[in-house]
Amino acid sequence: MNTLISVIIPTFNRASTLKKAIESVIKQTYSDWEVILVDNNSTDKTVEKAVNYLPDIQLVTIDEFVPGLAINEGIRASKGNLLVCLSAHCIPAHHDWLQQLKDNFDDESVAGIYGRQIPMESTNDLDKRDLLVTFGRDKRIQFKDPFF
């Protein structure tokens, strides 16, 4: 039996990067998902483009963008048993990303999972360094993590 995964994407004027993020979800090998776009009144056609890419996308609109609030509003609108937060400018590196995240929950001692952020070619050198320091390259099991 599949588990519904809710993919929550908070946005504000991310029309230029949102297509790749949505396409990365559509191309996943794991297919039991919903996408919830939490938009902060974008003025760059973010919502219109999102609906064109994924007609059944769920839309939540907020008036003040606070990252935690945006995610919480997406959670409130979700129907999934598992929740995934995806920034509109982040593109999963693999087509089995959702499956890999889900598989970690086969271990009942796991409470949460996050993936490392891999810099894009356009990422500046300082941000590339910071991402490497923050996420590293190896899988980690953490019991207390201020990032998470």
MARVO-363157 format. One record per residue (C-alpha): residue in one letter; x negated, y, z. Coordinates in Angstrom, 2 decimals. Each point is the difference from the previous one (the first is absolute). Layout:
! MARVO-363157
ROFI|residuo|px|py|pz
ROFI|A|X|Y|Z .
...
//
This chain:
! MARVO-363157
ROFI|residuo|px|py|pz
ROFI|M|0.00|0.00|0.00 .
ROFI|N|-1.33|3.42|-0.95 .
ROFI|T|-0.29|2.85|2.44 .
ROFI|L|1.17|3.41|-1.18 .
ROFI|I|-2.84|2.52|0.14 .
ROFI|S|0.88|3.69|0.14 .
ROFI|V|-2.65|2.16|-1.66 .
ROFI|I|0.27|3.54|1.34 .
ROFI|I|-1.61|2.77|-2.06 .
ROFI|P|-0.04|3.49|1.57 .
ROFI|T|-0.40|2.76|-2.61 .
ROFI|F|-0.30|3.69|-0.56 .
ROFI|N|-0.82|1.11|-3.53 .
ROFI|R|-1.65|-3.29|-0.99 .
ROFI|A|1.46|-0.34|-3.50 .
ROFI|S|-3.47|-0.27|-1.50 .
ROFI|T|-1.01|-3.07|2.04 .
ROFI|L|3.29|-1.66|0.89 .
ROFI|K|0.38|-1.98|-3.23 .
ROFI|K|-3.11|-2.11|0.67 .
ROFI|A|1.09|-0.68|3.59 .
ROFI|I|3.49|-1.12|-1.07 .
ROFI|E|-1.36|-2.05|-2.90 .
ROFI|S|-2.35|-1.77|2.41 .
ROFI|V|3.00|-1.11|2.05 .
ROFI|I|1.98|-1.07|-3.07 .
ROFI|K|-2.93|-2.17|-1.17 .
ROFI|Q|-0.38|-1.86|3.30 .
ROFI|T|0.17|-3.79|-0.07 .
ROFI|Y|2.21|0.20|3.10 .
ROFI|S|3.38|1.14|-1.28 .
ROFI|D|2.31|0.34|3.01 .
ROFI|W|-0.48|3.69|0.72 .
ROFI|E|1.75|3.34|0.05 .
ROFI|V|-1.58|3.43|-0.45 .
ROFI|I|1.06|2.94|2.11 .
ROFI|L|-1.18|3.43|-1.10 .
ROFI|V|0.00|2.55|2.80 .
ROFI|D|-0.24|3.35|-1.75 .
ROFI|N|-0.57|3.42|1.54 .
ROFI|N|1.90|2.07|-2.57 .
ROFI|S|-2.67|-0.33|-2.69 .
ROFI|T|0.09|2.63|-2.71 .
ROFI|D|-2.10|-1.86|-2.61 .
ROFI|K|2.62|-2.55|-1.13 .
ROFI|T|-1.32|-2.70|2.37 .
ROFI|V|3.51|-1.36|0.60 .
ROFI|E|1.08|0.08|-3.64 .
ROFI|K|-3.15|-1.82|-1.08 .
ROFI|A|0.34|-2.57|2.79 .
ROFI|V|3.56|-0.82|-1.11 .
ROFI|N|-1.22|-0.35|-3.59 .
ROFI|Y|-2.73|-2.46|1.08 .
ROFI|L|2.27|-1.95|2.36 .
ROFI|P|3.74|0.69|-0.45 .
ROFI|D|1.04|-1.83|3.20 .
ROFI|I|-2.46|1.88|2.22 .
ROFI|Q|1.55|1.13|3.27 .
ROFI|L|-0.35|3.72|0.66 .
ROFI|V|-0.23|1.67|3.39 .
ROFI|T|-0.42|3.77|0.06 .
ROFI|I|-1.59|1.91|2.87 .
ROFI|D|-0.36|3.75|0.45 .
ROFI|E|-3.25|0.12|1.93 .
ROFI|F|-2.92|-2.24|-0.86 .
ROFI|V|-1.51|-1.54|3.08 .
ROFI|P|-1.66|-3.32|-0.96 .
ROFI|G|1.31|-1.95|3.00 .
ROFI|L|3.50|1.40|-0.45 .
ROFI|A|-0.02|-0.89|-3.70 .
ROFI|I|-1.00|-3.58|0.77 .
ROFI|N|2.60|-0.27|2.78 .
ROFI|E|2.75|1.23|-2.34 .
ROFI|G|-1.09|-2.62|-2.54 .
ROFI|I|0.14|-2.66|2.70 .
ROFI|R|3.52|1.08|0.95 .
ROFI|A|1.10|-0.44|-3.63 .
ROFI|S|-1.75|-3.34|-0.43 .
ROFI|K|1.58|-3.44|-0.07 .
ROFI|G|-3.21|-2.03|0.00 .
ROFI|N|-1.35|-2.35|2.62 .
ROFI|L|-3.49|1.33|-0.72 .
ROFI|L|-0.86|3.66|-0.53 .
ROFI|V|-2.82|1.25|-2.20 .
ROFI|C|-1.05|3.65|-0.17 .
ROFI|L|-1.61|1.02|-3.27 .
ROFI|S|-1.28|3.48|-0.73 .
ROFI|A|1.12|1.31|-3.38 .
ROFI|H|-3.62|0.54|-1.00 .
ROFI|C|-1.15|-3.51|0.96 .
ROFI|I|0.01|-2.88|-2.42 .
ROFI|P|-0.27|-3.58|1.32 .
ROFI|A|-3.07|-1.68|-1.49 .
ROFI|H|1.64|-3.38|-0.64 .
ROFI|H|3.27|-1.35|-1.34 .
ROFI|D|0.28|-2.31|3.01 .
ROFI|W|-0.39|2.81|2.55 .
ROFI|L|3.50|-0.43|1.49 .
ROFI|Q|-0.39|-3.79|0.13 .
ROFI|Q|-3.34|0.35|1.80 .
ROFI|L|1.50|2.42|2.52 .
ROFI|K|2.99|-2.28|0.58 .
ROFI|D|-2.13|-3.15|0.37 .
ROFI|N|-1.76|1.49|3.02 .
ROFI|F|3.29|-0.15|1.91 .
ROFI|D|-0.01|-3.81|-0.17 .
ROFI|D|-2.16|0.36|3.11 .
ROFI|E|2.47|0.85|2.78 .
ROFI|S|-2.67|1.88|1.94 .
ROFI|V|-0.26|2.63|-2.76 .
ROFI|A|1.91|3.20|0.76 .
ROFI|G|-1.10|2.17|-2.91 .
ROFI|I|-2.19|0.14|-3.07 .
ROFI|Y|-1.59|2.78|-1.96 .
ROFI|G|-2.16|-0.01|-3.07 .
ROFI|R|-3.10|2.01|-0.53 .
ROFI|Q|0.14|2.96|-2.30 .
ROFI|I|-2.33|-0.32|-2.97 .
ROFI|P|-1.10|3.31|-1.54 .
ROFI|M|0.98|0.75|-3.57 .
ROFI|E|-2.51|1.16|-2.60 .
ROFI|S|1.19|3.57|0.49 .
ROFI|T|-0.53|-0.11|3.80 .
ROFI|N|-2.75|2.36|1.10 .
ROFI|D|-3.16|-1.44|1.55 .
ROFI|L|0.75|1.17|3.56 .
ROFI|D|3.43|-1.62|-0.04 .
ROFI|K|-1.49|-3.19|-1.47 .
ROFI|R|-2.45|-0.15|2.89 .
ROFI|D|2.74|0.66|2.56 .
ROFI|L|2.18|-2.76|-1.44 .
ROFI|L|-2.87|-2.47|0.14 .
ROFI|V|-0.76|0.92|3.62 .
ROFI|T|3.67|-0.16|1.01 .
ROFI|F|0.97|-3.22|-1.76 .
ROFI|G|-3.25|-1.81|-0.72 .
ROFI|R|-0.11|-2.86|-2.49 .
ROFI|D|0.73|-3.01|2.21 .
ROFI|K|3.23|-1.36|1.45 .
ROFI|R|0.31|0.83|3.68 .
ROFI|I|2.17|-1.26|2.79 .
ROFI|Q|0.59|2.80|2.45 .
ROFI|F|1.74|-0.02|3.32 .
ROFI|K|-0.15|3.74|0.60 .
ROFI|D|-0.40|2.39|-2.87 .
ROFI|P|0.63|3.77|0.24 .
ROFI|F|0.51|0.19|-3.78 .
ROFI|F|2.87|-2.47|0.14 .
//
